[in-house]
Amino acid sequence: MAAHQELDSIMGTTTRIPCLLSAEGFPEWKYRMEKYIKMKDFKIWRRILKGPVPITTTHGDGSVIDKEIENYTEEDFEKVEEQEKALATLTMALSLQIAQGSREYTSAKALWEALIEVYEGNEDMKQSHQNMLRQKFNMFNHILGESLEAQLQRFITLSTEMSSAGILVTRSEINKKLLNSLPKSWDMNLTVIKKTKDPNRLSLAETMEIIKACDLDDKQREINHVNSYSTAKLGISSNNAFSSFTTP
């Protein structure tokens, strides 16, 4: 239960804001944070993108100056409230260590852009990150002793990271990489899948469904084999016992 709650606090839910804990988690946090804010209040997302609305007044000579707070209208206070909500929403989504280093930013737009600059970096850093992810993709393979579910989850995570980093990979590349990374015991299933399915047309989700269906079929055949062997063994034992009983 505690582990589930911890995951919710990181990934976020419809009622819980996603939390940024580290640089490694920034791409996914950025994506989820945008979706969360848009779902809660699109006005907040607008303030993050556009920044605070200046609250000014015009003198008789035509000069424009900041309006004194005692002269704020209800509409002016609504603008301030919108900006403060945006800044608070972003701040509350940061871990304590990250938030402490972000107190200098007084607008949601400034904070958002600073986070992107720090965790996404310049073009050279982005390119280096993309190269690292491509290498991980090219080297992706089954780990000895790893369950099928764990391998599929690793692949989903890697695919999500690549997408967040702006790496475009075709359906065919994705599907072939996943299929070819399965254990050698899957050779027969892979032959059937490759002959009957078109990797150019399948989504990653559809390919995983096919893999899971094959896995379930294999497990069912194994169960049937064990049951058949047990039944046969029981029958032999029963016949021997009956023969012993009837032999004079």
Salt bridges, closest charged atoms under 4 A:
ASP8 OD2 - HIS4 NE2 3.48
GLU28 OE2 - ARG32 NE 2.71
GLU34 OE2 - LYS38 NZ 2.64
ASP76 OD2 - LYS67 NZ 2.75
GLU81 OE2 - LYS85 NZ 3.62
GLU82 OE2 - ARG47 NH1 2.82
GLU113 OE2 - LYS109 NZ 2.60
GLU120 OE2 - LYS30 NZ 2.87
GLU123 OE2 - LYS126 NZ 3.72
GLU146 OE1 - HIS142 ND1 3.99
GLU146 OE2 - ARG154 NE 2.69
GLU161 OE1 - LYS136 NZ 3.85
ASP187 OD2 - LYS184 NZ 3.14
ASP198 OD2 - ARG201 NE 3.43
ASP215 OD2 - LYS219 NZ 3.28
ASP218 OD1 - ARG221 NH2 2.09
